[in-house]
Amino acid sequence: MAARHLRTRKFSSPAAIAATAAVGVALAVGGTVGAVRLTSAEPPAEPAVVETLPSTPAPTSAAPTSAAPSPSASASPSASLSPSPKATPSPKASRTQAASRSKARTASPSPTAKKTSSPKVVDSGSCGASFYAEGQMTANGETFNPDALTAAHKTLPFNTKVRVTNPANGKSVVVRINDRGPFIDGRCLDLSRAAFATIAATSLGHVNVRYEVLG
């Protein structure tokens, strides 16, 4: 069997080399275009269903704190205008508290009540006293009022104050003289009904009293 001898052709001319390169480029471009057409002709693949499981978020490392303030924080007007969340006492309250701690607390002086001197007794005695309740004019020109603490006397000046005491029960009343009377022996005072009822029962009509003329 005769052996075949392969002979390699050598292209030594520039035209042959250019033709060979052109054929190679044509074959490469044709193969690429064919591959693109085959890929576009394939039917689209159905999307696969992927079951997702809850994942635990990875712990984030704390960001390193910087001692220098951030330029954005210092330049922001809202950060400087926002009120402080912690209330601080006013200077006036702090001064008051400091003063109360440094000085001993003393009780404020209570206002002293004005001492009223008891009226002076210029005359006294004992006699019988009665009462009257008829509506009439008094000797000093007033309209008689049986419910007022007034009395009639023969000689005492009008508006004189007289303390009348019933020795039987110790009750007393201060009356104002605005009328004249009584004109019955043994009686020196004629009290209004209200004044007489203060020291005795009106059913008695008259009682023996002790009187004190107040100056």
Disulfide bonds with the S-S distance in Angstrom:
Cys127-Cys188 1.56
